[in-house]
Amino acid sequence: MALKIYNDLTHSSQEFEALNPQKIRMYVCGITPYDETHLGHARVYVVFDVVRRYFEYLGYEVDYVQNFTDIDDKIIKKSESLNPKSENKTIQEKCKEITERHIDSYFDIMDILNVKRATVYPKATEHIQEMIDWIKGLIKKGYAYVVDNDVYFEVSKFEDYGKLSKRKLKDMKAGVRVEIDARKKDPLDFALWKGAKEGEPSWTSPWGKGRPGWHIECSVMSTKYLGDQFDIHGGGLDLTFPHHENEIAQTEALTNKKPYVKYWMHNGFVNINQQKMSKSLGNFFSMKDILNKYDPMVIRLFLLMTHYRSPINFSDEQLNETKSAYEKIIKTVAGLDFLINKVREPEDELEVAETEDELAIFKNKFIAAMDDDFNTAQAIGTAFEFIHFINGHIKKDKIDTESLKKYKNLLFEFFNTLGILLINKTFQDPDVEDIEILINQRNEARKMKNFALADEIRNMLSARGIVIEDTSYGSKWTKGS
């Protein structure tokens, strides 16, 4: 089965064909770094991290570009609230202080969530001249016009406007709810360049001092690093219109190359207790707050247990259920590690072949799930089926070390593709060596039939939160939750 992607441009599931057979080029809209990284951000970048990882799993090289919108009304407004020590700084310096602080924080959180770094992270403020050149080109081709110190894109000149969001221009005009600017030819025309206002950051341009509009930034930066046409453009569902619609219009108008992007992908919203997460509703959670309560791999697993296009409901109940699921994975890995060096070698080639057949069934199911529009929910379901199979197999007497090693390798292959680290934090505890000594002493006491001492050691360990499980291969232990 070939990889199929739901393409928002065609509103259909399509078999994926790369523009370059060896390399995937993808762009994902990045954050506006004016506030704390939140759960909605985490979902976007975990989702597209898995998309990138799966392409790499399939053998592709991936060029992944993710921007930072480091000049924006929200950033300017935030700069006004800086502490008194910043009074002697220019507005540009204040904005840079805000954006750099939040970019650093963003990277810290993405690293904790095991999100791989993009190939490049371009910043809007580092590409102003390229944006000016683009705008000059759009004016020259008749797609843009100047009003005072502003420049607007004339949407009526672009015949395909609305093709991504499946909106008709006449319907959009009839339903306009924005404040009408009498200077514009049409209420839907959008800003490519904004004339400077007093106290705002600005750059010199042929139309006077000002700054670029939001939409032009992504067109310029994506094509600079990926070319006029590339494979995948991703982002949150809320960016479909107007941001991505406007990107298509201005890019295809300037380059005359269609499609600008072959596959458009958008992830669903994050809901908090069945309501869309937003600051206005007071149900906003920063990632720092969530990471103070939950293991980052539990959060990552939670975000991937729902298909990326569906809304996801966040609650403590859901996170606690995911925590239990993650602990089951870790317990299975610990069980494999415990047994690998304690059981026999395989008896014959037939036994090895049977193991290979079993592994192939689960691997094919996992790949089929991921080939179905990156269906991580189904892929994780397959991984848990495999865990159930492993645990059932471990309980049987007919078990060999090579099979166990292969089970472990495939389990890690699944979760590495999903970017989920399988770390048994029990064995990162500085007291582990002491615990192992006590376990060994207890095992010796049991061999000598000194059950009173064995029970005493068990009780001592139990008081420290250690749970002991006696098996025919010896005693294994875990820390109780």
Secondary structure as GFF3:
##gff-version 3
##sequence-region A 1 481
A	DSSP	beta_strand	4	7	.	.	.	ID=ss1
A	DSSP	beta_strand	12	15	.	.	.	ID=ss2
A	DSSP	beta_strand	23	28	.	.	.	ID=ss3
A	DSSP	alpha_helix	39	57	.	.	.	ID=ss4
A	DSSP	beta_strand	61	66	.	.	.	ID=ss5
A	DSSP	alpha_helix	73	79	.	.	.	ID=ss6
A	DSSP	three_ten_helix	84	86	.	.	.	ID=ss7
A	DSSP	alpha_helix	91	112	.	.	.	ID=ss8
A	DSSP	three_ten_helix	124	126	.	.	.	ID=ss9
A	DSSP	alpha_helix	128	140	.	.	.	ID=ss10
A	DSSP	beta_strand	144	147	.	.	.	ID=ss11
A	DSSP	beta_strand	150	153	.	.	.	ID=ss12
A	DSSP	three_ten_helix	155	157	.	.	.	ID=ss13
A	DSSP	alpha_helix	169	174	.	.	.	ID=ss14
A	DSSP	beta_strand	190	195	.	.	.	ID=ss15
A	DSSP	beta_strand	210	212	.	.	.	ID=ss16
A	DSSP	alpha_helix	214	226	.	.	.	ID=ss17
A	DSSP	beta_strand	230	236	.	.	.	ID=ss18
A	DSSP	three_ten_helix	237	239	.	.	.	ID=ss19
A	DSSP	pi_helix	240	244	.	.	.	ID=ss20
A	DSSP	alpha_helix	245	255	.	.	.	ID=ss21
A	DSSP	beta_strand	261	267	.	.	.	ID=ss22
A	DSSP	beta_strand	270	272	.	.	.	ID=ss23
A	DSSP	beta_strand	275	276	.	.	.	ID=ss24
A	DSSP	alpha_helix	287	291	.	.	.	ID=ss25
A	DSSP	alpha_helix	296	304	.	.	.	ID=ss26
A	DSSP	beta_strand	312	314	.	.	.	ID=ss27
A	DSSP	alpha_helix	316	340	.	.	.	ID=ss28
A	DSSP	alpha_helix	349	371	.	.	.	ID=ss29
A	DSSP	alpha_helix	376	394	.	.	.	ID=ss30
A	DSSP	alpha_helix	401	417	.	.	.	ID=ss31
A	DSSP	three_ten_helix	425	428	.	.	.	ID=ss32
A	DSSP	alpha_helix	432	447	.	.	.	ID=ss33
A	DSSP	alpha_helix	451	463	.	.	.	ID=ss34
A	DSSP	beta_strand	466	471	.	.	.	ID=ss35
A	DSSP	beta_strand	474	479	.	.	.	ID=ss36
###
